[in-house]
């Protein structure tokens, strides 16, 4: 191998004096071509950003706060159904709508804000989707109360971090390919309609317990931006095809052989003669699925379940902020511990995106941390993906995975009296009640 590499290198160095002038001449005459391509690429991005901003400005957003029912006995499956219902807003733009009108896929933002020890549940949506969101929630949590709220991110100083306030936070990414699922609520307990809330283990309890320890000058924000997408052959992300390939590899299924073109097959017959018939072996072997280990079967089942449900392109981030006299970076253990509960070794895990983490190890640490913190705060407030305006930084979760992370907890999971709840059920007035 070393001799082959040496001979190639010698041949290259011998011909380099003859090739170099030609390369320099080409570069001298055509240097402007790659520069022009780069220019048009960024020009296209600026144009698309401009028309999308114009289209977006005509569709205002609202923030809806969900006041929890007094008792939530419905399983987390109810929230999974809500995410399935909200997926119906999926409306991909065609060429004219995208490049002329500026239309793009719309998203929801599901948020939990712990302010002074009190957790609040929010959904940020377009105003035109308000009825869609309300009907989806009321269909599963009929006793919940939904009201429009002011944006809590605007109730703190807008120049954080500053002399009085500091923040710490990050976005997440998946450790493996998007086709591998994270740990869902079905793995925390056996989901049955008759199981009462008291007998269920809710992964949200650790986050709510942590929020309850916050001081009045401390806040903890958790944000899950979800954009409905398709993952089939013609979808935004082709996870179904990728998932089937991984499943076939795990199950050791034989690869499907594509038929040869007619002309090629005829040529092989003329040159090599008719193909010989292979004798089929009569031995019966056990199916490859039977030989899988329990862990491999779990991975196979998890992938098949993930690609069979409604998919969302997601951004997950959190921010801990507070006044410097009470700010304690160790409080980051609360969200870290919460999101770690969804990680598995053999399937998938939520990992810190180091590009967004407000921590720097080397070189200009103070300045770089400040810039990262400002970007994280601004992107949270504007509900933007982590690498905006560039792509990337997002990942796919289905409605079951999202419901595991964000749902309405019951009183046993969140017993704190500070949690806003609807204490009385609403009902129709009696028919005999006088109206005048």
C-alpha positions, 0 to 999 in steps of 0.5 A, a space after each residue: 500500500 505504501 509503495 502504491 501511494 509513493 508511486 502516485 505521489 512521485 507521478 504527481 510531483 513530476 507532472 506538477 510543473 506542467 499542470 500548475 501554469 494551466 491551473 493558474 491560468 484557469 483561476 486567473 480567467 474564471 475566478 469570478 465564477 465561484 464568487 458569482 455563485 456565492 453572491 447569488 446564493 446569499 442574494 437568494 437567501 436575502 430575497 426569501 427572507 424579505 418576502 417571508 417577513 412580509 408574509 409573516 407580518 400579516 399573520 400576528 401571533 398570540 400567546 395562550 395560557 392554559 390554566 390546569 383543570 382541578 383534576 387531570 385523570 386523563 392519561 398523557 395519551 390525551 396530549 398525544 391526541 392534541 398534537 395529532 389534531 394540531 398537525 392538521 395545519 400542515 399546508 406546504 406551499 407550492 412554488 408560487 406561494 414560496 418564491 412569490 408570496 413568501 409563504 412557509 410552514 407555520 409552527 406552534 411553540 409549547 412553553 413552560 415558564 417557571 416564574 418565581 416558583 410558579 409554573 405556567 403552561 403556554 402555547 404560542 400560535 397564529 391568531 388565525 389558529 386560536 380556535 383550532 388550538 382551543 378546540 383541540 385542548 377542550 376535546 381532551 381537557 374539557 375543564 381546562 381554561 384558556 386565556 390570552 396572555 402577555 408575552 412573559 419574555 418581555 416582562 424582564 429587561 430586554 438587554 439580558 445579560 446585564 449588570 443586574 441580570 444573568 442567564 444560562 441556557 442551551 438548545 438540544 439536538 438528538 444524539 443519533 439519527 432522527 428515526 430513533 425515538 427518545 424514551 416516551 411515556 409508555 416506557 415510564 408506565 403501562 398506559 391503560 385507561 383504568 390506571 389512575 393518575 396516582 399510579 402513573 409516573 409522570 416525567 414532568 414531576 421533576 421539572 415542576 418540583 425544581 420550578 417550585 424551588 425558584 426564588 421570586 427573582 428567578 425564572 426558568 423557561 422551557 420552549 418546544 417549537 414544533 412545525 408539522 412535516 411529512 416524513 414519507 418519500 415526498 416529505 420534508 424529511 425522508 425518515 420512513 425510507 431511512 427507518 425501513 432500511 435500518 429495520 431491514 438491516 437489524 432484522 437481517 432481511 435480504 435486500 430487494 434486487 432490482 430487475 435488470 434492464 432488458 437490453 443488459 439482460 439480453 446482452 448477458 444472455 448472448 455473451 454468457 449464455 442463458 442463466 443457470 437455475 440455482 437449486 433451492 435449498 430445502 432446509 428450513 431456517 428460523 426467521 432472522 427476527 427470532 435471532 434478534 436480542 431483546 435490545 435489538 427487538 426494542 430498537 426495531 419496534 421503536 423505529 417502526 412506531 416512530 415513523 408510523 405517527 405524526 411528525 414535527 420538526 422541533 427545536 427544544 431549548 431552555 433558559 434559566 435567568 435571574 438577578 445576579 444576587 440570587 443567580 445560581 448556575 447550579 440550577 441548570 441541573 433542573 432542566 438537565 435532569 428533566 431532559 435526561 429522563 428521556 434518554 436511552 442508551 440503545 435508542 436516542 437521547 437529547 444532547 446539549 448543542 454546544 454551539 448554543 450553550 452559554 459556556 465557552 472554554 477557550 479564547 475571549 470567554 467573556 465576550 463570546 459567552 455574552 454574544 451566545 447569551 444574547 442570541 439565545 435570549 433573542 431567538 427564544 423571544 422570537 421563537 426562531 430555530 437555533 441556527 437561523 437564518 441558516 438551516 439545521 439545528 432542528 430534529 424530528 419528534 412524533 406526537 407521542 414523544 412531544 406529549 411525553 415532554 409537554 402535557 398537563 399534569 394532575 394534582 398529584 404530580 403537581 400538588 403545589 398550591 401556587 399552580 394556577 388551576 380551575 377550581 370549579 367546573 363550568 356547566 350550562 345554566 338550568 333551563 328554569 333560570 329566569 333570564 330577565 
